[in-house]
Amino acid sequence: DESSQVMRFPFVVAPDATNVFGAMHGGVTASLADIFTTIHLWGVEPQLRHVSANISIQYLSAAKGDSDVICETRVVRYGKRLAFTEFSFVSASDGEVLAKGTHNKVFV
């Protein structure tokens, strides 16, 4: 069942993705959350097209530039018109949760 599957997307925070404080920019976090949850949903339902209905993010700690981060995604559930996903960004070095949230999609 789709709710038990977790996908992991490892990446390094590039210097171009940081803000003036040297941490990953919140907009980059939001964009990556969108991209990674969309890829996961395509893996579950590759034939369906979908658009974002809502994305919600809690920023908990900074991901410093050049650090290793893993985004973990999960498709919580989906039906004929809606899909509900969750994501979390964790530090690869110590497992600290850096950001987490939900991304809801509408099938079109």
QUIGIRA-V594691 format. One record per residue. N is the residue number from 0. RES is the residue in one letter. D_FIRST is the distance of its C-alpha to the first C-alpha in Angstrom with 2 decimals. Layout:
<<N & RES & D_FIRST> <N & RES & D_FIRST>>
//
This chain:
<<0 & D & 0.00> <1 & E & 3.78> <2 & S & 5.65> <3 & S & 6.02> <4 & Q & 7.36> <5 & V & 11.05> <6 & M & 13.55> <7 & R & 17.18> <8 & F & 20.17> <9 & P & 23.47> <10 & F & 26.71> <11 & V & 30.32> <12 & V & 31.85> <13 & A & 34.55> <14 & P & 37.92> <15 & D & 37.66> <16 & A & 34.57> <17 & T & 36.51> <18 & N & 38.60> <19 & V & 42.21> <20 & F & 41.16> <21 & G & 39.51> <22 & A & 35.96> <23 & M & 33.04> <24 & H & 33.77> <25 & G & 31.56> <26 & G & 31.39> <27 & V & 30.05> <28 & T & 27.33> <29 & A & 26.42> <30 & S & 26.56> <31 & L & 24.39> <32 & A & 21.76> <33 & D & 21.83> <34 & I & 21.76> <35 & F & 18.99> <36 & T & 16.50> <37 & T & 17.55> <38 & I & 17.03> <39 & H & 13.46> <40 & L & 12.87> <41 & W & 14.86> <42 & G & 12.64> <43 & V & 9.69> <44 & E & 12.36> <45 & P & 15.55> <46 & Q & 17.70> <47 & L & 17.66> <48 & R & 20.32> <49 & H & 20.08> <50 & V & 22.46> <51 & S & 22.47> <52 & A & 23.16> <53 & N & 23.38> <54 & I & 23.13> <55 & S & 24.16> <56 & I & 25.14> <57 & Q & 26.75> <58 & Y & 29.04> <59 & L & 29.59> <60 & S & 31.53> <61 & A & 33.08> <62 & A & 31.79> <63 & K & 35.08> <64 & G & 36.03> <65 & D & 35.38> <66 & S & 32.84> <67 & D & 29.54> <68 & V & 26.50> <69 & I & 22.74> <70 & C & 20.48> <71 & E & 16.98> <72 & T & 14.48> <73 & R & 11.14> <74 & V & 9.63> <75 & V & 9.62> <76 & R & 9.17> <77 & Y & 10.93> <78 & G & 12.99> <79 & K & 16.00> <80 & R & 18.11> <81 & L & 16.51> <82 & A & 13.94> <83 & F & 13.94> <84 & T & 13.75> <85 & E & 15.33> <86 & F & 17.44> <87 & S & 19.98> <88 & F & 22.90> <89 & V & 24.08> <90 & S & 27.24> <91 & A & 26.76> <92 & S & 29.93> <93 & D & 29.27> <94 & G & 25.74> <95 & E & 27.31> <96 & V & 25.19> <97 & L & 27.22> <98 & A & 25.38> <99 & K & 22.19> <100 & G & 21.02> <101 & T & 18.89> <102 & H & 18.81> <103 & N & 18.27> <104 & K & 18.51> <105 & V & 19.89> <106 & F & 19.28> <107 & V & 22.76>>
//
